[in-house]
Amino acid sequence: MTVPPRTEEAPMDYGWMTHLIFWIIGAMAVVGGIGAIGAMWSMGRSGYRKD
């Protein structure tokens, strides 16, 4: 069995899928970190504010 030469029409390898998954995980970490910092900042401010 011979392997055909790689051409432009050959299907992509799956390296892009792991790259996409790592970008999604990174984006979730950034959004979660910003949300956690915002929540702590909001709780810290609510202690001395009179509403």
N, C-alpha and C positions, 0 to 999 in steps of 0.2 A: 504494500500500500504506500503510495507516494503522497506527500503533502503538496497541495497546489501552492504556487507562489502567491505571496501577499500582494493584492492589488487594491485599488481604490474601492472596488465593488465588494471586497471581502467584508464580512460582518465585523463590527467593532468587538474588541475584547471587553471583559467585564471590569476593567479598572475604573471606568467612569462611574460605575454603580457604587463602588466603595467610596470614591471621591465625593459623590453626591450625598451619601449617607453621613460621611464625616462633616460635610458642610451643614447638613440639617442638624446634626447633634451639636455642632459649634454654635449655630444660630439659636438653638434652644437654650444652650448654656448662657449665652449673652443676654437673651431676653429674660431668663430666670434670674440672672444676677442683677440686672437693672430693676426687675420687679422686687427682688428681696431688699435691695438698697432703698428703693422708694418706699416700701412698706415700713422698714425700720425708721426712715426719716420721718414718715408720716406719724408713726406711733410716738416718736420722740417729741415731735411738735405738739401732739395732742395732750401731753401731760401738763403743760403750763398755759394752754390756750383756753379762754373762756368762750364758749359758744352760746 
